[in-house]
Amino acid sequence: MAVAVAASAPVPMKSIMSRAWIAFVLATLGCADPTATLSRPAAPAAVGSEQRDNSYSINAADGTVRVTIVRARGETGEPIRAFLRRMFESADAAGAQSMVLDLRSITGSDARLLTPLVGGILKRDRFLRDGGLYVMTGPESFSQAQNATTLLQQYAHPIFVQ
């Protein structure tokens, strides 16, 4: 008895596994609800002025959204998920083509930043292209800022500025 076997078309397993892994990581982190939050005082965003809350601005002239994240819960009590949802909706409505993400003031906290930030960026191809995403970090960037930059480096390939 003879059996003929045809070769199947190659499947890009690395790509499929990478996307499956990031989906798993983001889903897991999205379910995490820490019981304690340890934080240090926020580092100043610039010499002489202290950024106390998360903020964003959109420059319509060059199509850039500039985002500064200071903590997982802002001074106004707005959760990071709500802030990032509002920021991404505004950036989408304005047609922003690039993002400058300032993570220099994050000195610690929990993983609540990762899922909405990394997931929101990965859903928008325009931020994944060359020159579409700039990430600013500094010597005071710890915990969730480092975790976010690691995931962004692996999946979004941003340009890092220190």
C-alpha positions as CSV (number, residue, x, y, z in Angstrom):
1,M,0.0,0.0,0.0
2,A,1.4,3.4,-1.0
3,V,0.5,6.7,0.7
4,A,1.1,10.0,-0.9
5,V,1.8,12.9,1.4
6,A,1.7,16.5,0.1
7,A,3.7,19.2,1.9
8,S,1.5,21.8,3.5
9,A,2.0,25.5,3.1
10,P,4.4,26.9,5.7
11,V,2.7,28.5,8.6
12,P,4.5,31.4,10.3
13,M,4.5,29.8,13.7
14,K,6.8,32.4,15.3
15,S,4.4,35.2,14.4
16,I,1.4,33.3,15.6
17,M,3.2,32.3,18.8
18,S,4.4,35.8,19.4
19,R,0.9,37.2,19.1
20,A,-0.6,34.5,21.2
21,W,2.1,35.1,23.9
22,I,1.5,38.8,24.1
23,A,-2.3,38.3,24.2
24,F,-1.8,35.9,27.1
25,V,0.5,38.2,29.0
26,L,-1.8,41.2,28.5
27,A,-4.9,39.2,29.5
28,T,-3.1,37.9,32.6
29,L,-1.9,41.4,33.6
30,G,-5.4,42.8,33.0
31,C,-6.8,40.4,35.5
32,A,-4.3,41.3,38.2
33,D,-5.6,43.4,41.0
34,P,-2.8,44.1,43.4
35,T,-3.5,44.2,47.1
36,A,-0.8,46.8,47.9
37,T,0.7,49.6,46.0
38,L,4.2,50.8,46.9
39,S,5.2,54.1,45.5
40,R,7.9,56.6,45.8
41,P,7.5,60.3,45.2
42,A,7.3,61.1,41.5
43,A,10.4,62.6,39.9
44,P,10.0,66.0,38.3
45,A,9.2,65.9,34.6
46,A,11.5,68.9,34.0
47,V,13.8,70.9,36.2
48,G,11.8,73.5,38.1
49,S,8.4,72.1,37.3
50,E,6.8,68.9,38.7
51,Q,4.2,67.0,36.7
52,R,1.6,65.8,39.2
53,D,-0.9,64.1,36.9
54,N,-1.1,62.1,33.7
55,S,-1.6,64.3,30.7
56,Y,-1.6,64.3,26.9
57,S,-1.7,66.8,24.1
58,I,-2.2,66.4,20.4
59,N,-0.4,68.6,17.9
60,A,-2.6,68.6,14.8
61,A,0.1,70.3,12.7
62,D,2.5,67.3,12.8
63,G,0.0,64.6,13.9
64,T,1.7,63.7,17.1
65,V,0.2,62.8,20.5
66,R,2.4,63.5,23.4
67,V,1.6,61.5,26.5
68,T,3.1,61.9,30.0
69,I,2.3,59.1,32.5
70,V,3.1,59.8,36.1
71,R,1.2,57.2,38.0
72,A,-1.5,54.4,37.7
73,R,-4.0,56.7,39.4
74,G,-3.8,60.4,38.8
75,E,-4.3,63.2,41.3
76,T,-7.9,63.5,40.1
77,G,-8.5,59.8,41.0
78,E,-8.9,58.9,37.3
79,P,-7.8,55.3,36.8
80,I,-5.1,54.7,34.2
81,R,-7.5,52.6,32.1
82,A,-9.9,55.5,31.8
83,F,-7.1,58.0,31.1
84,L,-5.6,55.9,28.4
85,R,-9.0,55.1,26.8
86,R,-9.7,58.9,26.6
87,M,-6.2,59.6,25.2
88,F,-6.4,56.9,22.5
89,E,-10.0,58.0,21.5
90,S,-8.8,61.6,21.2
91,A,-5.7,60.5,19.2
92,D,-7.8,58.4,16.9
93,A,-10.3,61.2,16.3
94,A,-7.5,63.7,15.6
95,G,-5.8,61.2,13.2
96,A,-2.5,61.2,15.2
97,Q,0.2,59.3,13.3
98,S,2.9,59.2,15.9
99,M,3.2,59.1,19.7
100,V,5.8,60.4,22.1
101,L,5.4,58.5,25.4
102,D,7.0,60.0,28.5
103,L,7.5,57.4,31.2
104,R,10.3,59.2,33.1
105,S,8.2,60.1,36.1
106,I,7.0,56.5,36.9
107,T,9.0,55.5,39.9
108,G,6.9,52.4,41.0
109,S,3.5,51.0,41.4
110,D,1.7,48.0,40.0
111,A,1.0,46.4,36.6
112,R,-2.3,48.3,35.9
113,L,-0.5,50.4,33.3
114,L,0.7,47.6,31.0
115,T,-2.5,46.2,29.6
116,P,-4.2,49.4,28.5
117,L,-1.0,51.1,27.3
118,V,0.7,48.2,25.4
119,G,-2.6,46.8,24.2
120,G,-3.7,50.3,22.9
121,I,-0.5,50.9,21.1
122,L,-0.4,47.4,19.5
123,K,-4.0,47.9,18.2
124,R,-2.9,50.9,16.1
125,D,-0.6,50.1,13.2
126,R,0.4,53.7,12.7
127,F,2.3,53.7,16.0
128,L,4.1,50.4,15.1
129,R,5.7,51.7,11.9
130,D,9.2,53.2,11.9
131,G,9.1,56.6,13.6
132,G,5.6,56.0,14.9
133,L,6.5,55.6,18.6
134,Y,9.0,57.4,20.8
135,V,9.4,56.3,24.4
136,M,11.2,58.5,26.9
137,T,12.7,56.9,30.0
138,G,15.1,58.1,32.7
139,P,17.2,57.0,35.6
140,E,14.1,57.2,37.9
141,S,11.9,55.0,35.7
142,F,11.1,51.8,37.6
143,S,8.7,48.9,37.8
144,Q,5.8,49.4,35.4
145,A,7.7,51.8,33.2
146,Q,10.5,49.2,32.7
147,N,7.9,46.4,32.1
148,A,6.1,48.6,29.6
149,T,9.3,49.5,27.8
150,T,10.4,45.9,27.6
151,L,7.0,44.8,26.1
152,L,7.0,47.8,23.7
153,Q,10.6,47.1,22.6
154,Q,9.7,43.5,21.9
155,Y,6.5,44.1,20.0
156,A,6.3,47.7,18.9
157,H,10.0,48.6,18.1
158,P,9.9,52.2,19.4
159,I,12.7,54.7,19.3
160,F,13.9,55.2,22.9
161,V,15.0,58.5,24.2
162,Q,16.8,58.9,27.5
